[in-house]
Amino acid sequence: MRIALHQPEIPANTGNIGRTCAATGTGLDLIEPLGFRLSEKEIRRAGMDYWEQLDVRRHMNFASFAETFRREHPQGRIWMATTKARRIYTEADFLTEDCILFGKESAGIPEEILTQYEETCIRIPMGEQIRSLNLSNAVAIVLYEALRQQGFPDMEKQGQLHYLTWSRE
């Protein structure tokens, strides 16, 4: 799976998303322009020392990203996470070759892009008085549902205590 961020603006969000991607073995695509430099300390702090373990790719624009994605993942779909979608993210059937795209914090994904992907637009349900969730939280919610559907591939299935052992091991 891959997560794509269309013109992210806040380095701490991108750092948090990078950390989530590293923890799940998920690739991260960043579509320019970015609202920060990848060398900024805020992105490194949020991603901690996991940034080096992350498969990060930069794209000059959405068209370049989409072309590269289709070439590398011909069976994959690009899901559009947007508050404007009719379909809820739990209704999607995610595949390992899919990518979930999220828009910038201030405006989301441009409607010119959304209308090209109507069948794969998804949203997270929330109260009417709330405009949107924090970007890094939204990514975590949808990504973990996608990975749950796939049985959490290549991820540790059982937690371990640091100093003691569980009574039923």
Secondary structure by P-SEA (a helix, b strand, c coil): cbbbbcccccaaaaaaaaaaaaaacbbbbbccccccccccaaaaaaacccccccbbbbbccaaaaaaaaaaacccbbbbbbccccccccccccccccbbbbbccccccccaaaaaaccccbbbbbbccccccccaaaaaaaaaaaaaaaacccccccbbbbcccccccc
